[in-house]
């Protein structure tokens, strides 16, 4: 028998998995709403020119473009070498570019400082592999109109709160600033033209280590004296610090004479996060001078969400003060945090809602339809979720499947049974 699968890199979500995903989304959404963010929705499609304006970095290469309406085969052949001539729309590859366009389109109806929640699917023409899909859900919060450290602190406190609510205590945020990276590379002696390639290499530090970084920089023919200075810095003696975040720790992690303005901004974020979390001393932030993040639109603070149970990040974001101005014609500060929803779903187990009873009514074939509907309606009025199932020969398998679908109880229904008097039995 032939199989009919979802498109490669995409997947069907079965009922039990869909229910679990929705429980996780509900927790995240409730925590973000509690922190004063408002949910919005943007179209799945955006104009081709916006999706390919240079703001999306490498993601632009992975965009799915939509063929212009009304093009015949000859027109398609003539425009085969020009994607812009063939396409006027594309599927969004993230939620940040659409958000910038949304803010520019609706600014007159929004507050001066706008806190947005945006949750929805995005599409990228990735090479499919385990844990990497061509359609996946992003879960973002963003603050537009605030250039102070308060904005970053609000994002981090809200996101840490959401992760706590999912049962992942002990999460922390790795933090850096793109301005720190620019200053540091300049201090080592790398030229402006070299910086994009150098940052790509530095971003691999966790994977290939200092030796691999230095080797790759030399293979790139980066300025030799700059590579020597960077190698000396990487191999400098270091001592452990009790608290990984604070002015002393930040300056110790950088070459001498780090800019006061940037250090003060980072310290301010830490103090605000500590206050927002209601803690003293050990702030859940870790300064990482080699954190890069690949998106080219970041202009300042960048960060990633870490948890000791996994070696990969569970989210991240940063400040992108230059993006909205591309649409609006005037600069608007903006910063965002995106939770890695697909990773979180695989990591957490919230269980079923203990307060919601889900009942399977297993009925004989001769029970009149009117009686079945009456039994079901009575249970629904009492607050239960109800499914009707006709009795089958393999009764045990039916109950096991119902339990796997999230049902918690069952009752058998015979013809003439009194409505409201069914005996409910637990499924597990």
N, C-alpha and C positions, 0 to 999 in steps of 0.2 A: 504494500500500500504506500503510495507517495505521501511524503510529509509536506506540509505547507507551513513554512516558518515566517516569522517576522523578518523584515529587511535586515541584512547583515549589520551588526553593530547596534541593533535596536532590540527591544524585547517586549513581550507581553507580561503584564503584571496580574498574577492570579489573585482571587478574592482575599485570601488570608494575608498575602504580602501587601496588597493594596491597603487593607485595614491597618496593618502595622505601620506602613508609610504614613498614613493619615494621622495615626496617633502621635508619631514623632513630629509631624508638621503642626499638629494642634498645640503641642507643648511649646514648640519654638515660637509659633505665632502668638500665643497667649503671653509669653514672657516679653516678646518685643512690643506688643501692644501696651503691656503694663509699664514699659519704659518710655511711653509717649510717642512711639512711632506709628505712622498711619499707613495702611496698606493701599497700594495702587496696582493697576494692571496696565500693561502695554501690549501692543499687538505682537504676534509671532513674527510678522513680516515688517521689515524696515526698508527704506529706499537703498538701492545699491550704492549710491554715492556716499551715503552716511556710513554704511558698513565697511566701505573701502576708502576711508578718508585718512588712513594712517594712524588712527587712534587705537585700533584693536591689536596692534602688534602682529605676532605670528598667527593669531586666531583668524585674521583676515584671509590667510591662505587656506583656511579650513572651512570657509563659509559655503553654505549651499545657496546657489543663486537660482532665481526663478526666471524662466524664459518669458520674454515679453509676449503679451497676448497678441494673437493674430499673425505671428510670424510663420511663413510657409517654409518649405524645405529649402528653396533657393535662397531666401533671406538668411536662413541659418547657416548655409554653406558660405555665403559671402561674409558673414560676421564671425566665422569660426575662430579667428585669431584675436577677436576683440570682445572680451567678456562684457564690457560695459555696453557694447552695441547690442548684445543678445539679451541682456538682463536689465530690468529696471527695479527689481525687488530682490530681497534675499531673506532667508531665515536668520533670526538673531543668533549670534554665537555666544553672547553673554547678555547680562541684564544692565550693564553699566552704560554702554552706548545708547540703548533705548531710553534709559533714565535721563541721560543728559538731554536728549531730544525732547522727552516729556516735559522736563523742567522748563526748557526754552519755550515750548509751545503753550504752557499753562501757567507761567510765572505770575500773571496778574491775578490768578485765583488761589495762589498758594501763599502761606506765611513767609515772612522774610527769612527765617531759618526753618527749613522744611526737613522733617525726619520721615523717611520713606521706608516701607517694607515692600519688597517685591519678590514674589515666589512664583516660579514657573519653569517650564521646559526650555532648554536651549539646544541648538543643533550644531555639531561640528563634524566635518568629514575626517574623523580620526582613523587611525589604523586600529581596528577592533582588537582588543585583548582583554584578559581578565581584569575586571574592575574599571575598564575604560570603554565607554559607550558613545555612540554617535548622537543619541538623544539622552539627556539627563536633566535633572532638576537642579536649579540653583536657588539659593535662599539668601537674599541680600538685605542688609539695612544700610542706608546712606543718610548723611546729613549734608545739606547744601545751604550755603549762606553764612557759615561760621568758620573763621580761619584760626580760631583759638584752640588750645589744647583740650578745651572742654569737649569739643566734638569727638576727637579720638577717644577720650576717656569714656564718654557716653556709649560709644560703639562697643568698646572692650568690656565695660561693666555689663551691658545688656547681653552680649554674646556669651560671656562667662556664666552669667545667670542662666541663660538658656541651656548651656551644656551641663551645668549643675542639675537643672531640672530633669535632664535626660539620664541622670544617674552617673555622670562622668566627673566625679569630684577630682580635684587635683590638676585641672587643666591650667596651662599658662600661655602667655603670649610672647613670642619672640618679636623684638621690635628693632627697627633701624630707621634711617632717614636717607633718602636718595641724595640729599645735599651733603650728608656725611660721606657717602661713597664718592661723590664728585670731588669733595675737598681732599679726601684721603688719596685718591688716585693722582690728583694734582700734586699733593705733597710728595708722593713717591717719584713723580717725574714722568708719568704717562701722558702722552699728548691727547688733545681732545678727540682727534680722529681715531685713536686707539681704544678709547673708553668703551664703546659698545661691545667690541670683541673681548676686551679684558673682563667686563662684567659677566659676559656669558661664561667665561672660564671660571671666574670666582664663584659663580652660582653652583659649581660642581664640587665645592670644597668638601661637603659631607660625603660625597661619593668617591672621590679620587684622592683626597687628602692633600697636604701641603706639597709633597713631592710631585704628585700628578699635576697640581696647579702650576708649579714653577716650570715643569717640563712642557706643559701645553703653552704657557706664555712664551717660552723660548721658541717653540715650534711656530708660533704666530709671528715671530720676528718683532715682538714688542721691544720697546726701548730697553737695551740691555741694562743700563744703570738703574732704570726703574724696576726691572725685574729683580735685580740684586737687592735693592732697598726693600722691596716687598718681601723677598725671601728672608732677609734679616729680621723683618718685623714678625713674620709668621713663626720664626724659630726662637723668638725672644723668650727668656725665662718668665714664667707666670706663677703666681701664687693663688690659692683658692680664696674666694671671698664668701663670708657668711651670707650676706644679702646680695643676690646677683643684680640688683637694680638700684641705682642712685647715682649722684653726681660723681662720687669717687670711682665707682665701678665703671661708669661710662668713659670717663677720661682715661682711666687705666687701660681700657680696651682699645684706645686710639693712639695714633702718634701724638706727640706733644703739640700744645697750642691749638687744640680743637676749638672751633668757633663757639663763643659763649652763647650766642643766640640759639643755635641748634641744640646745644647741651641743655640750656635752660628749658627749651620747649619739651624735650624728652623727660626731664626731671619733673616738669609740671604735669605731664601726662601720668607719670608714676604716682605722684602725690594725689591726684584726682581719682585714679583707679583705686588706690588704697582707701580713700575716704568713701568711695562708692561701694566698695566691698565690705566696709565696716571692719577693717583690719588694721593692725599696726605692725610695723617691722617688715616681715617678709612679703613684699609686693609680688603678685603673680605675673611679673614681667621680667624678661631676660633680654638684656641688650646684646645684640649680635651684629657686630660691625660688618660682617660678610653676608648678611641677609640681602638678597638682591631683588627677588620677584621679577618675573620676566616682562610684565606689561610696560610698554614704553610710555604710557600716559601718566605714570606716577611722578609726582613733582616734589614730594616731601616724605612724611612719615610712611613707612611700610611695615607690615606685621603679618605674622602667621600664628595660628592656633595650634598648640602642641598638647599632647597628653601622654603620660608615661606608659600607657598600655600599648601604644603603637609607635612605629618608627617614622611615620609619615604625618604631614600636617592635616588638620581637620578643618581648615579654613584659612582665610587670610584676606588682606586688602591693603588699602593705603589711601593717601591723599592724591587727588587728581585735579588740582586747581585750574588747569588750563583747558579742560575738555568742554565745559558748558559754554565757555566763551566762543568756541568754534561755531556753535549754533546760534548763540544769542547776540554776539557782537560786543559783549562786555564781559569782563571776567567775573566769575562767581566761584568762591572757594567751595570745594566738595571733598568728602572723604567717605569711604565705604568699607564694609566688612561683609564677606561672603562665607557662610558656613558650607562645608563640604557635605551636602545633604546625603548623597549616595554613600559616602563613607560612614557617616553617622548612623544611617539606617542599618548597615551591616554590623555596627559595633554595639548598639544599644538594644535592650529588650525591655520594653515597658510593660509587656503582658497585656491582657485584655482588660477592659474597663470593668473593675470589680462591681461597680454599682449597676451595670447594665446587664440584665438577664436576657440571654438569647436562647430561645426555645425552638426545638424541632418537634412538630406534631406528626407522628407517624400514624397514618390512618389505613384502615382496611379499604378494599376496593369498593365495598358496597355502601360506604358512608355517603349520604347525600351531600351534594356540593353546598347547599344552603347551610347544613349543619357545620361543615368544615369552615366556611367563611365566618359563621357565628363564633365558633371556638377561637379562631384566629383573632377576630376583632376584639373579643373580650380580653385576651392576653395583651394585645396592643394597647388597649385603653389602660391597662394596669402598668404600662411602661416597659413591656418586654418587646424584644425583637423576635419575630416569629417566621418560621419557614414551614411549609407543608411538604411532607414527603410520603409518597405511597409506600406501603410495606412491601419489601422485597424478600426473596429467599435468603440472601446473605444479610441478615439484620445487623450483625456485628460490624460488617464493613460499612454499612450505611451510617451507623453511629460514629465509627472512627472518622469517616470523612467529614461528618458534621462537626465533630470536635476540632478537627484540623482547620475547619472554616471559621472557628471562633465561637461556636455554639456551646452553651454551658449546661443545658438541661434538655430533657425530652419527655414526651408523654405519648402514650398510645391512645388512639381515638377509635371507638367502635360506634356503630350506628345507634342512635338514641341516647348517647351519653349526655349527661346534664351539662349545659354550658356553664363554665366557671367552676366546675367541680373536678377537673382533670387532676390526676396525681402526677406531679412533676418529679422527675428523678435526675440526679446529676449525671452528666456525661463522663466525668472523670473522678 
